[in-house]
Amino acid sequence: MFSDKKDKNTMEPTSGQNRINEGTHLKGDVQSQGFFRIDGSIEGNISTPSKVVLGKSGKITGTLTCKDADIEGTFDGNLDVSGTLSLKSTAHIKGEVVVGKLAVEPGATFNASCRMKGSKQEAPSKSEAVEKEAAKGNHPYDRQQRLKKSAEPLK
């Protein structure tokens, strides 16, 4: 009924939890297969196919690549989240962000360029749209064109 034989290695590699406690400062690259909880600070690159939680006192400066992320602290750098990025009201984000889904609570600071994964086509920039119109002979800043349009009777 009771066995002394216990397999201590029954945990899946992605189910282990890694914790960087408050007061801990790491410099360098971190790779793991498991979940991360960061309340300290990390300068460098973090990569995991699992979830990362950045606590209120947590700070990351560098690159974070993960599946899902909940951020309550400060992030400065490149953020690549394949799943859902949840920004809590205390979050401060600065840099470049690429996400699958984005959830932002009121009060969060989000000063970043953001691109959504899975979008069919990138929207052309304003300058590209102006160049296309100019190639057709319809430059939006051409005064003669605007005057001609305004003089046309309404249909």
N, C-alpha and C positions, 0 to 999 in steps of 0.2 A: 504494500500500500504506500509506504513512504520509502523513497529511495535516496540514498546518499549521493548517487550520481546525478550531478546537475551540470547541464551544458551551459557554461558561463558565456559562451559565444553565440547566444541565440539572437542577439540584437542585429537588425539589418544595418548596413553601413549608413543608410540615409536617415535612420531614426535616432542616431546619437546626437546629443546636444553639446554645443561648444559655447562657452560663456567667457566674455571678456568683462571683468567686473570694473566698477567705478574705481578710479585711481590707477588703473593699468594703462600704460601707453606702449603700443607696439609700432615698430617701424619695419616695413618690409612687406613681402607678398604672403598672403594666406590662402591656402587651398584646402577645402574639406568636402566630404561627401554628406556631412550632416548639417543640421539646423544651427543657426548662430543667434545668440543674444549678446548684443554689444552695449555695455553701459560705460565702458572706458573709451579710449581713443585709439584709432588706427590710422597710420600714414602709410599708404601703399595700395596694393591691389588685392581685392578679396574676390574669390571665385568659389561658388558652390551651386550644385544643381538643386538645392533645397531652399528653404525660407530663411530670411535674415530679418531680425527685429533689432532696430536701433533705438535704445531707450532714451529718455529725456536727457540724461547726462552724457549720452553717447555722441561721439564725433568721428566721422570718417572723412579723410582727405585723400582722394585718389580715385580708383576705379572699383566699382562694385558690380559684379555679374552674378545674378541669381535667378531663381524661378519666381519667387514672390518676396515682397519686402513690406514691412510695416515700419514707418519712420516717425519717431517722436522727437529725435534730436537734430543734430546738425550734419549736413552732408555737403561736401564741396568737391566736385569732380565729375566723372563720367559714370552714369548710372544706367545699367542695362538689365532690365527686368523682363523676362519672357512672359510672365503671368501678370499678376496684379500688384501695382504699387499703391499702398495706402499711406497717405500723408495725414498724420494726426494734427490737431490744432497747434501743437508746440513745435512742429517740424520747420526747419529752415533748410531749403534746398537751393544750391547754386551750381551751375554748370550745364552739362548736356545730359538729357534724359531720353532713353528709348524704352518704351513700355508696350505691353500687350493691352492692359487696362489700367486706368488711373482713377483713384478715388481721393478727393481732397476735402478735408474738413475745414469749415470756416475758421480763420485765424492762422492757417498755415502760410508760411512765406515760401513762394515758388518763383525764384528768379533764374529760370533755366530755359534753354531751348528744348522743346519736347517733340518727339516724333513717335507716332503710334506704329507698332509692328502690325503687319498684315494688311496695311492699306494697299489698295490695288495700284494706285499710281500717285506719285508725288504731284502736288498742285504746282503749276508753273508760277514762277516768281512774277512780280509786277513788271519788272524790267523785260522779262521774256515775252509777256503779253503785249507790251508796248512795241517791242521789236517786231512781233508778228503783224500787228496792225500797220506799222510803218512799212513793212514789206508789201502789204496790200495797197499802199497809197493812202491809208486812213490813219494818219498820225494824230493821236488824241490832243497833242499840244499845238497843232497847226491851226492858227487863228482863221485862216481863209476857209478851212473845212468847217469849222464851227459856225462861222457866219452863214455859209451856204446852207447848212442844216437848219439853222434858226429861221432862215428866210423861206424855207419850204412850207407849203400849206399843210395843215394837220389833216390826217385822213380819218 
